Amino acid sequence: MKVGARVFKTGIAIVIAIYVAMLLGVPSPTLAAISAVFAVQPTIYRSYLTLIDQIQANIIGFLVAITFVLFFGNEPLLLGLAAIITIVINLQLKNEKQLTISLVTLILIMEQPEGDFTTFAFWRVFAILIGILSAFLVNLIFLPPKYETKLFTRINYTTNEILRWIRIGSRSTTEHVHLKKDIKRLKENVNKTDQLYDMYQEERQYFKRNGIPKARKLVLYRYMIATNRRALDILKRLHRFEVEFHQMPDDFQLEVQEQLDILMRKHEHIHLKFTEKVKPGYLYAETEEQYNKQQLIEVVKGFRINGTDETPVYYHMVTLISAILEYGDYLEHLEMLVNSFHSYHKKENKSVQLPDDDNV
């Protein structure tokens, strides 16, 4: 398990919340610490949204608790009814994510108070707000992780893993159970990549001149992820129809292997070009190897000529060829995007560099 920036930010937010509460003479500084834990977020934008939502949730819990205690009392049965009303109000306001903090505020205020109830309720809410604001301050001051670096590192790592399995799967019979587990892991990696993409997208630019380069990068990264999904689709089809594929004629297997090899090397070439390890603008098609889409289409036509189009194997292989053709189309567009990326705003368009190792 990795200890990330959010872990440290949580600890710092707790310390700040307690010290501020003690400095202001709040009777229960631990409440400020507890609310700070709920409010720490991975990005400044999410922290801002959480700040607004939690303040709203606290106000709802506070008002419901005050109303019930002043007019009805604070018996356990009434507390349960107040909780139901609090939940309904939050759901109506589409604030489901902050239900917990709203209910915590309600329970803390409705517990048996000592002394003046209104003063007691005020200090409880004030302590919770201190915690929320402390967490927001920490998120604002302490810089969030470099999500762009983390994003491309995971994209590159996932790409390499998928391509490695495709090379093995198209040439030999793989261990079915192991590959099945790895496909599941790769799907989880792609989903995590989507989450990192969302976090990178949420990062706000403080200078307008950085807006256009980032917009281009967002398009590029989104297409990289989409291309990985197409490669993963090929791997899943090779895994599902493994027996049928290796029962096909040798010339069919060889043609698929050759075209896949060209596409996969092109995919790797595009990533190297993006990180400026290959000269920008240099097209992979300019090498001696060229992807031949028409050749794959002719392979499919060959099924009909040989009269084998009624067999289940035909349909299975057609879906495989279709996935390869779609993968090739995505790679062509991705290469165009990378070339365009390096053609404009060269000073601002600094591509991300991979760390020394690809550990994710």
Secondary structure, 3 states (H helix, E strand, C coil): CCCCHHHHHHHHHHHHHHHHHHHCCCCCHHHHHHHHHHHCCCCHHHHHHHHHHHHHHHHHHHHHHHHHHHHCCCCHHHHHHHHHHHHHHHHHCCCHHHHHHHHHHHHHHHCCCCCCHHHHHHHHHHHHHHHHHHHHHHHHHCCCCCHHHHHHHHHHHHHHHHHHHHHHHCCCCCCHHHHHHHHHHHHHHHHHHHHHHHHHHHCCCCCHHHHHHHHHHHHHHHHHHHHHHHHHHHHHHHHHCHHHHHCCCHHHHHHHHHHHHHHHHHHHHHHHHHCCCCCCCCCHHHCCCCCCHHHHHHHHHHHHHCCCCCCHHHHHHHHHHHHHHHHHHHHHHHHHHHHHHCCCCCCCCCCCCCCCCCCC
